Amino acid sequence: MTRIRQPWDRLLWGVVLHSQADPMLLSALWHEAEFGEYEGEPSRALLFCTRAQVRAWCKKWNAKETAYGTSVRWRVSPVRVRETVRKL
């Protein structure tokens, strides 16, 4: 028997990439490229529960990009997002 899960609506923290193009919300694929894939990963935005967690991730990513020294200026910053899941 399949268990029916209740819908949810919660505030979380996401990561926005700023470059020469329009800003975009990063997906979990970026996390995989940085830290490796984990079993059962859903395909969705890269989300964090707390602002401190997302700020630490952004600081680490920005430091790595600065050290890499590319001509394109890529920066990431925290952004508040709402994750809504509902049954269709």
Backbone as ProteinMPNN parsed JSONL, in Angstrom:
{"seq_chain_A": "MTRIRQPWDRLLWGVVLHSQADPMLLSALWHEAEFGEYEGEPSRALLFCTRAQVRAWCKKWNAKETAYGTSVRWRVSPVRVRETVRKL", "coords_chain_A": {"N_chain_A": [[0.836, -1.176, 0.0], [0.561, 2.21, -0.838], [1.753, 5.012, 0.807], [0.151, 8.053, 1.355], [1.43, 11.183, 1.17], [1.328, 14.247, 2.961], [0.729, 17.533, 1.639], [3.16, 20.251, 1.576], [4.371, 23.473, 2.565], [6.961, 25.446, 2.798], [9.454, 27.711, 4.066], [12.7, 28.124, 2.882], [16.26, 28.263, 2.207], [17.95, 29.249, -0.721], [20.356, 29.253, -3.476], [21.574, 31.766, -5.515], [22.963, 32.325, -8.68], [24.989, 34.8, -9.941], [25.961, 36.306, -12.855], [27.179, 37.423, -16.03], [24.858, 37.068, -17.399], [21.261, 36.69, -16.874], [20.307, 36.361, -13.411], [20.216, 33.11, -11.802], [18.583, 30.433, -10.088], [20.337, 27.977, -8.404], [20.625, 24.462, -9.006], [20.492, 21.127, -7.574], [22.405, 19.829, -9.018], [24.717, 21.393, -9.099], [25.678, 21.082, -6.556], [26.355, 18.393, -6.664], [28.465, 18.464, -8.49], [30.349, 19.797, -6.979], [30.56, 18.375, -4.499], [29.906, 15.702, -4.823], [27.658, 13.022, -5.726], [24.679, 11.873, -4.075], [22.831, 9.05, -2.886], [19.512, 8.621, -4.023], [18.894, 11.262, -4.61], [16.718, 13.953, -5.156], [15.623, 15.701, -8.118], [15.925, 18.902, -7.93], [15.937, 22.322, -6.719], [18.962, 23.574, -5.173], [18.855, 23.529, -1.857], [18.791, 24.889, 1.48], [18.403, 24.633, 5.035], [18.955, 26.605, 6.947], [20.034, 30.051, 7.19], [22.676, 30.455, 7.881], [23.928, 28.085, 7.004], [23.654, 28.249, 4.183], [25.035, 30.624, 3.699], [27.64, 29.916, 4.442], [28.178, 27.955, 2.494], [28.046, 29.521, 0.16], [30.147, 31.322, 0.658], [32.374, 29.617, 0.596], [32.207, 28.689, -2.075], [32.431, 31.115, -3.545], [35.012, 31.9, -2.766], [36.533, 29.874, -3.914], [36.035, 30.328, -6.642], [37.136, 32.892, -6.939], [39.834, 32.35, -6.468], [40.322, 30.743, -8.636], [40.379, 32.459, -10.815], [39.045, 33.437, -13.305], [38.034, 35.211, -16.312], [35.39, 35.86, -16.441], [33.008, 37.11, -14.232], [31.684, 35.396, -11.729], [29.398, 35.072, -9.205], [27.875, 33.893, -6.218], [24.967, 34.05, -4.15], [22.978, 34.028, -1.124], [19.443, 33.357, -1.083], [16.056, 33.771, -0.185], [13.668, 31.228, -0.416], [10.58, 29.607, -1.292], [9.4, 26.446, -0.82], [7.039, 24.467, -2.239], [4.99, 21.745, -2.096], [2.644, 19.646, -3.517], [-0.101, 17.424, -4.063], [-0.872, 16.372, -7.316]], "CA_chain_A": [[0.0, 0.0, 0.0], [1.316, 3.447, -0.944], [1.397, 6.012, 1.806], [-0.092, 9.373, 0.769], [2.081, 12.222, 1.971], [0.629, 15.527, 3.028], [1.437, 18.631, 0.972], [3.8, 21.188, 2.492], [4.724, 24.798, 2.089], [7.926, 25.873, 3.803], [10.491, 28.659, 3.66], [14.057, 27.597, 2.941], [17.255, 29.14, 1.597], [18.521, 28.769, -1.964], [21.561, 29.933, -3.948], [21.41, 32.424, -6.817], [24.2, 32.58, -9.412], [25.026, 36.081, -10.662], [27.031, 36.384, -13.848], [26.85, 38.436, -17.022], [23.486, 36.801, -17.837], [20.267, 36.835, -15.819], [20.541, 35.499, -12.247], [19.44, 31.876, -11.808], [18.602, 29.609, -8.893], [21.134, 26.778, -8.656], [19.987, 23.18, -8.702], [21.313, 20.166, -6.848], [23.496, 19.418, -9.89], [25.901, 22.142, -8.708], [26.186, 20.436, -5.347], [26.97, 17.147, -7.114], [29.751, 18.793, -9.113], [31.258, 20.225, -5.93], [30.712, 17.484, -3.359], [29.574, 14.322, -5.156], [26.248, 12.635, -5.746], [24.239, 10.998, -2.999], [21.767, 8.123, -3.277], [18.13, 9.076, -3.895], [18.803, 12.714, -4.716], [15.668, 14.447, -6.046], [16.057, 16.768, -9.026], [15.294, 20.149, -7.512], [16.881, 23.398, -6.393], [19.882, 23.384, -4.061], [18.181, 24.189, -0.739], [19.361, 24.794, 2.821], [17.423, 24.917, 6.091], [19.275, 27.831, 7.677], [20.796, 31.075, 6.482], [24.102, 30.222, 8.166], [24.401, 27.013, 6.129], [23.771, 28.729, 2.801], [26.103, 31.629, 3.654], [28.922, 29.193, 4.475], [28.35, 27.333, 1.18], [28.335, 30.601, -0.799], [31.489, 31.844, 0.95], [33.325, 28.626, 0.094], [32.127, 28.683, -3.539], [32.974, 32.381, -4.04], [36.458, 31.878, -2.55], [37.1, 28.989, -4.924], [35.946, 31.012, -7.938], [38.101, 33.989, -6.937], [41.165, 31.746, -6.596], [40.438, 30.165, -9.978], [40.825, 33.577, -11.634], [38.521, 33.505, -14.665], [37.701, 36.566, -16.757], [33.958, 36.063, -16.184], [32.76, 37.292, -12.796], [30.572, 34.58, -11.253], [29.212, 35.168, -7.764], [26.649, 33.293, -5.71], [24.484, 34.675, -2.922], [21.784, 33.381, -0.557], [18.142, 33.937, -1.389], [14.955, 33.085, 0.5], [12.779, 30.56, -1.37], [9.462, 28.863, -0.733], [9.197, 25.146, -1.449], [5.645, 24.047, -2.122], [4.756, 20.406, -2.656], [1.233, 19.292, -3.413], [-0.522, 16.321, -4.912], [-1.523, 16.82, -8.558]], "C_chain_A": [[0.891, 1.254, 0.0], [0.815, 4.459, 0.078], [1.243, 7.371, 1.133], [0.512, 10.413, 1.697], [1.283, 13.519, 1.882], [1.416, 16.597, 2.274], [2.124, 19.521, 2.008], [4.161, 22.465, 1.775], [5.684, 25.357, 3.132], [8.945, 26.837, 3.212], [11.854, 28.034, 3.881], [15.011, 28.638, 2.365], [17.815, 28.48, 0.349], [19.744, 29.592, -2.332], [21.297, 30.487, -5.344], [22.785, 32.695, -7.41], [24.048, 33.891, -10.174], [26.215, 36.038, -11.611], [26.658, 37.488, -14.82], [25.43, 38.259, -17.547], [22.518, 37.051, -16.675], [20.597, 35.917, -14.644], [19.69, 34.226, -12.339], [19.626, 31.126, -10.5], [19.345, 28.318, -9.209], [20.373, 25.519, -8.261], [20.965, 22.282, -7.967], [22.481, 19.674, -7.695], [24.79, 20.137, -9.522], [26.518, 21.54, -7.459], [26.921, 19.148, -5.723], [28.351, 17.412, -7.706], [30.784, 19.163, -8.055], [31.579, 19.121, -4.926], [30.37, 16.022, -3.641], [28.086, 14.024, -5.009], [25.915, 11.8, -4.518], [23.015, 10.21, -3.446], [20.389, 8.732, -3.043], [17.946, 10.578, -4.0], [17.659, 13.13, -5.64], [16.214, 15.549, -6.951], [15.285, 18.023, -8.676], [16.367, 21.166, -7.163], [17.768, 23.004, -5.217], [19.331, 24.203, -2.898], [18.887, 23.92, 0.581], [18.294, 25.175, 3.834], [17.687, 26.245, 6.793], [20.099, 28.784, 6.822], [22.289, 30.876, 6.696], [24.686, 29.145, 7.251], [24.619, 27.513, 4.703], [24.87, 29.79, 2.686], [27.479, 30.977, 3.666], [29.206, 28.55, 3.114], [28.738, 28.383, 0.142], [29.742, 31.16, -0.593], [32.553, 30.907, 0.397], [33.366, 28.641, -1.436], [32.746, 29.946, -4.125], [34.489, 32.436, -3.873], [37.141, 31.01, -3.6], [37.104, 29.658, -6.297], [36.947, 32.161, -8.035], [39.513, 33.451, -7.131], [41.4, 31.186, -7.996], [40.854, 31.221, -10.999], [40.349, 33.578, -13.072], [38.198, 34.948, -15.018], [36.228, 36.895, -16.52], [33.751, 36.125, -14.679], [31.508, 36.522, -12.402], [30.526, 34.676, -9.742], [27.91, 34.455, -7.393], [26.265, 34.008, -4.422], [23.233, 33.952, -2.434], [20.509, 34.108, -0.977], [17.076, 33.112, -0.666], [14.034, 32.5, -0.559], [11.665, 29.844, -0.615], [9.319, 27.578, -1.519], [7.776, 24.712, -1.167], [5.502, 22.706, -2.821], [3.292, 20.072, -2.443], [0.931, 18.145, -4.363], [-1.219, 16.872, -6.138], [-2.739, 15.996, -8.872]], "O_chain_A": [[1.858, 1.333, 0.757], [-0.382, 4.72, 0.192], [2.141, 7.793, 0.404], [0.144, 10.507, 2.868], [0.659, 13.828, 0.867], [2.647, 16.568, 2.273], [1.728, 19.546, 3.173], [4.243, 22.521, 0.548], [5.263, 25.706, 4.235], [9.256, 26.788, 2.022], [12.128, 27.48, 4.946], [14.607, 29.764, 2.072], [18.121, 27.288, 0.358], [20.13, 30.508, -1.606], [20.853, 29.767, -6.237], [23.668, 33.226, -6.735], [23.108, 34.071, -10.948], [27.342, 35.763, -11.199], [25.901, 38.393, -14.47], [24.853, 39.203, -18.087], [22.913, 37.56, -15.626], [21.109, 34.815, -14.846], [18.586, 34.25, -12.883], [20.69, 31.179, -9.883], [19.015, 27.636, -10.18], [19.587, 25.516, -7.314], [22.125, 22.64, -7.765], [23.454, 19.153, -7.15], [25.865, 19.545, -9.624], [27.74, 21.494, -7.321], [27.979, 18.847, -5.171], [29.295, 16.666, -7.448], [31.969, 18.873, -8.219], [32.736, 18.947, -4.544], [30.538, 15.181, -2.759], [27.367, 14.69, -4.265], [26.775, 11.1, -3.985], [22.253, 10.67, -4.296], [20.13, 9.296, -1.98], [16.944, 11.112, -3.526], [17.625, 12.706, -6.795], [17.16, 16.247, -6.586], [14.133, 18.188, -9.075], [17.561, 20.897, -7.298], [17.375, 22.201, -4.371], [19.338, 25.433, -2.946], [19.497, 22.87, 0.775], [17.387, 25.949, 3.528], [16.749, 26.935, 7.191], [20.765, 28.381, 5.868], [23.082, 31.106, 5.782], [25.814, 29.279, 6.777], [25.649, 27.23, 4.091], [25.565, 29.843, 1.672], [28.388, 31.437, 2.975], [30.338, 28.592, 2.632], [29.648, 28.166, -0.658], [30.448, 31.439, -1.562], [33.527, 31.358, -0.206], [34.446, 28.608, -2.026], [33.501, 29.871, -5.094], [35.184, 32.961, -4.742], [38.201, 31.366, -4.114], [38.087, 29.556, -7.031], [37.539, 32.382, -9.091], [40.301, 34.032, -7.877], [42.531, 31.157, -8.482], [41.593, 30.923, -11.938], [41.166, 33.708, -13.984], [38.1, 35.805, -14.14], [35.859, 38.064, -16.41], [34.264, 35.284, -13.94], [30.394, 36.948, -12.706], [31.518, 34.388, -9.071], [26.963, 34.428, -8.179], [27.124, 34.507, -3.696], [22.514, 33.338, -3.222], [20.51, 35.319, -1.194], [17.197, 31.892, -0.556], [13.655, 33.195, -1.502], [11.808, 29.52, 0.564], [9.14, 27.603, -2.736], [7.358, 24.603, -0.014], [5.853, 22.559, -3.992], [2.764, 20.197, -1.338], [1.638, 17.935, -5.349], [-2.072, 17.752, -6.02], [-3.404, 16.236, -9.88]]}, "name": "protein", "num_of_chains": 1, "seq": "MTRIRQPWDRLLWGVVLHSQADPMLLSALWHEAEFGEYEGEPSRALLFCTRAQVRAWCKKWNAKETAYGTSVRWRVSPVRVRETVRKL"}
